[in-house]
Amino acid sequence: MQNLSAAGSVAATLQGHGLVVADGALGRAMVRLLLDQAPALTITITGRTPDPRPDTRQLLRQAPDRLAYGVLDLCRDEQLADLGTHLDRLDCPLRLVFNASGWLHGPAPHQTPEKRLAALRRSALHRSFAVNAWGPALLAQTVEPVLKRSGQAWFASLSARVGSIGDNHLGGWYSYRAAKAAQNQLLKTVALEWRRTMPGVCVACLHPGTTDSPLSKPFQARVPPAKLFTPDFSAAALLGVLLGLTPRDSGGFWAWDGQPVPW
Ligand SMILES: NC(=O)c1ccc[n+]([C@@H]2O[C@H](COP(=O)([O-])OP(=O)(O)OC[C@H]3O[C@@H](n4cnc5c(N)ncnc54)[C@H](OP(=O)(O)O)[C@@H]3O)[C@@H](O)[C@H]2O)c1
């Protein structure tokens, strides 16, 4: 496991801007942590609604000088373009991108994770790939010109251990597993390109552990309490892992405890 206090001291030295995509449970927890541990970082958090949700509004009220809100649905090209424009206008380097978006389930019966092949639907595959795979890659494309000016930076995106092909011993959850595996491949490919074009940037796919959030809520019944993390715990562990990585580590897949996850 990474040294969290060492990571805290790296966070304290971060100067510039941080982008946290998606104001879900883990996104908001990451913003709370950065506001606390990275005092020289200004932050943009994104959400899908023009008006921030109440929890996000509360964060914005707490740090009006350091935190801004932007609208971003990763499936909408014009909103990605607007984000690019917003970042381009920053007068400080973009140091950190943390993508905390993801999609696992919607209304039953056809948007629950598939238990068997017969349950697979084109619509769920499409939505899962659009959010969990294409979204992070198009986000990387959007921030690329701004990161080029930054020098040293981290680009992290939340994946999931179930996206590991090598670790797939249970089956099921076809569309989520496959889309997270596709995200991993896309971001590994981004990392290889950026190693040449932006040698100061570290790209990481991260598994947060099972964390209490709307995404995991329907699947928590059989998770032992000690293995169900709070978003604040997971965010702190992930930031510790991420800031312990250097550009030499770029293109890997790590869990919250700093262990590499097999592809
Ligand atoms: N919680 C866990 O146990 C767990 C385990 C492994 C991996 N993860 C991963 O961790 C990430 C964060 O999940 P979470 O636990 O924090 O769940 P969460 O609270 O449900 O957050 C998911 C976020 O993704 C956003 N989102 C969905 N579709 C989007 C789109 N098209 N464009 C932009 N944002 C979109 C959601 O926005 P709306 O609220 O507007 O829908 C929500 O803010 C996900 O990638 C998930 O796969 C979580």
The ligand as a MOL file (V3000), in Angstrom:
LIG
                    3D

  0  0  0     0  0            999 V3000
M  V30 BEGIN CTAB
M  V30 COUNTS 48 52 0 0 0
M  V30 BEGIN ATOM
M  V30 1 N -18.9820 2.2280 -6.0160 0
M  V30 2 C -18.3120 1.1230 -6.2710 0
M  V30 3 O -18.3930 0.1250 -5.5120 0
M  V30 4 C -17.4250 1.0400 -7.4690 0
M  V30 5 C -16.6470 -0.1160 -7.6510 0
M  V30 6 C -15.8350 -0.2050 -8.7760 0
M  V30 7 C -15.7700 0.8600 -9.6600 0
M  V30 8 N -16.5320 1.9680 -9.4470 0 CHG=1
M  V30 9 C -16.4530 3.0490 -10.4300 0
M  V30 10 O -16.2990 4.2860 -9.7730 0
M  V30 11 C -16.8670 5.3350 -10.5850 0
M  V30 12 C -17.6980 6.2610 -9.7130 0
M  V30 13 O -18.8370 5.6020 -9.2470 0
M  V30 14 P -19.5560 5.9500 -7.8650 0
M  V30 15 O -19.4480 4.7700 -7.0240 0
M  V30 16 O -19.0920 7.2780 -7.3570 0 CHG=-1
M  V30 17 O -21.0700 6.0190 -8.3630 0
M  V30 18 P -22.0710 7.2410 -8.5040 0
M  V30 19 O -22.1760 8.0020 -7.2400 0
M  V30 20 O -23.3220 6.6420 -9.0710 0
M  V30 21 O -21.3530 8.1570 -9.5950 0
M  V30 22 C -21.3850 7.9010 -10.9660 0
M  V30 23 C -21.3480 9.2320 -11.6460 0
M  V30 24 O -21.2490 9.0480 -13.0540 0
M  V30 25 C -22.0660 10.0330 -13.6600 0
M  V30 26 N -22.4100 9.7260 -15.0330 0
M  V30 27 C -23.2030 8.7350 -15.5070 0
M  V30 28 N -23.3280 8.8500 -16.8400 0
M  V30 29 C -22.5940 9.9310 -17.2040 0
M  V30 30 C -22.3480 10.5870 -18.4390 0
M  V30 31 N -22.8950 10.1560 -19.5820 0
M  V30 32 N -21.5560 11.6670 -18.4480 0
M  V30 33 C -21.0120 12.1510 -17.2950 0
M  V30 34 N -21.2280 11.5830 -16.0980 0
M  V30 35 C -22.0110 10.4980 -16.0510 0
M  V30 36 C -23.3000 10.0520 -12.7610 0
M  V30 37 O -24.0730 11.2020 -13.0310 0
M  V30 38 P -25.6630 11.1990 -12.6750 0
M  V30 39 O -25.7370 11.1650 -11.1850 0
M  V30 40 O -26.1340 12.4600 -13.2910 0
M  V30 41 O -26.2300 9.9660 -13.3020 0
M  V30 42 C -22.6310 10.0660 -11.3990 0
M  V30 43 O -22.2360 11.3880 -11.0610 0
M  V30 44 C -17.5850 4.6210 -11.7280 0
M  V30 45 O -16.7510 4.6220 -12.8700 0
M  V30 46 C -17.7410 3.2000 -11.2300 0
M  V30 47 O -17.8130 2.2880 -12.3110 0
M  V30 48 C -17.3510 2.0960 -8.3720 0
M  V30 END ATOM
M  V30 BEGIN BOND
M  V30 1 1 1 2
M  V30 2 2 2 3
M  V30 3 1 2 4
M  V30 4 1 4 5
M  V30 5 2 4 48
M  V30 6 2 5 6
M  V30 7 1 6 7
M  V30 8 2 7 8
M  V30 9 1 8 9
M  V30 10 1 8 48
M  V30 11 1 9 10
M  V30 12 1 9 46
M  V30 13 1 10 11
M  V30 14 1 11 12
M  V30 15 1 11 44
M  V30 16 1 12 13
M  V30 17 1 13 14
M  V30 18 2 14 15
M  V30 19 1 14 16
M  V30 20 1 14 17
M  V30 21 1 17 18
M  V30 22 2 18 19
M  V30 23 1 18 20
M  V30 24 1 18 21
M  V30 25 1 21 22
M  V30 26 1 22 23
M  V30 27 1 23 24
M  V30 28 1 23 42
M  V30 29 1 24 25
M  V30 30 1 25 26
M  V30 31 1 25 36
M  V30 32 1 26 27
M  V30 33 1 26 35
M  V30 34 2 27 28
M  V30 35 1 28 29
M  V30 36 1 29 30
M  V30 37 2 29 35
M  V30 38 1 30 31
M  V30 39 2 30 32
M  V30 40 1 32 33
M  V30 41 2 33 34
M  V30 42 1 34 35
M  V30 43 1 36 37
M  V30 44 1 36 42
M  V30 45 1 37 38
M  V30 46 2 38 39
M  V30 47 1 38 40
M  V30 48 1 38 41
M  V30 49 1 42 43
M  V30 50 1 44 45
M  V30 51 1 44 46
M  V30 52 1 46 47
M  V30 END BOND
M  V30 END CTAB
M  END
